[in-house]
Amino acid sequence: MEDTSKYHIHANVTADGVVERSDVVGAIFGQTEGLLGDELDLRDLRQSQKVGRIDVEITSTKGQSHGQLTIATSLDKVETATLAASLETITRVGPCRASLEVREIEDVRAAKRKEVVDRAKELLRTGFDDSVMTSEEILAEVRQHVRVEDITEYEGLPAGPRVTDSDAIIIVEGRSDVLTLLKYGVKNAIAVEGTNVPDAVAELTRHRTVTVFLDGDRGGDLIFEELSQVGDIDYVAFAPTDESVEELDHHQLFAALRNKVPYDSVSGLSEPREAVAATDGSATPAPPTSSPHTLDEESSDGPPTGANRQPNAARSSDAEASASGSAPETKTETNSPNADPGVGDPSVDEGPQTVYGHAAVVIAGDTDQARFLDADGDVLEEAPASDVYDALEAAETAPTTIVLDGIFDQRLLDLAAERGVDRIVARSLGQFTKRPTAVQVHAFDEIADAPPTE
């Protein structure tokens, strides 16, 4: 009955004399019998289980008895109220004069609802996983997973997928470092997996523009020392002191790469890592890396850009190359005073300095690319024109300007306005149903004769 009851009738009992529970129950059945007719006869209601057990608690002091009784019912409101009122007609309990007063009729379902509400509040506060991901976080997680899935091998060594065809490579210590770089979009890294530099890496350095990016500890110093002896290094970068590459966040990683220095500036020094940290890249700086994509998406249909550079004593000789039936692949030292610092290393090309200049390169050059610029006109990121919407949606830092070699449409304009983009220059403009005033939109042919105001 307790599981199906709707209401509880609570009443107080007072008797002028000493009575017991059985006296109270007997009085209730005896004095209400026939009072309310057959449909509300208490005995019938008990047998049909529409009324539950009558609970009585009573005590006697100084010749008087006082107590409380509770009756559970599954009747409706009207029937329950009528039954409760009938209890107050009782005038005797046993041999004693007595009275019953209904104190309250409790709605059991309301009490249960309160319990449900209280428990729901508790579950809402403690029962849910707090790490609910936003749409942007879900997309970032998927993109990161895809990038990590891209890890490959080069001659048995962990490497990014662009190591085989990129003009420039980054040499790191271990597989976890390659994964970290992949996570941030850099796909041209290869790991040496220890202080014993493999021959495959040493040979690879002779035909590519090489940046060594090592941990800021003694292990990084030892690997740098061996690479200096067996490989051909162009630039040097270290993680902050006592930190490893795999521990760096996005900002720290690209700051370290931007602060790389030419190898010649630290070669022969007893503490090259301290020298790199001390100069912070400013003593003899390498040209800045413009974006993650120039690091991981360099490719060429012909020989690597660095292939015109002269070999040192450690490189293959012309005779060896002739014996193999091919012209020797060599690279000229870009650190030569007469060398163009951008030659042989597309990852360090300073590039145009104005929005108009970027538009001339990206759009007039038929690159089929999109370029994101910050407020200073520096490149934040590049992406294929077909992926520009996803790239803008996932960008950690919203660009100030977008240069797009493609059609700029309403969907992309809405996202640009949402992300706070100030200006867009595109090859052509689609049809717009609305144009936010906060975003300046230009077709390239509109500005070709006159650069936009910077």
Summary of the structure (lengths in Angstrom):
residues: 454
radius of gyration: 41.6
end to end distance: 81.8
largest distance: 130.4
contacts: 1427
relative contact order: 0.07
helix: 37%
strand: 23%
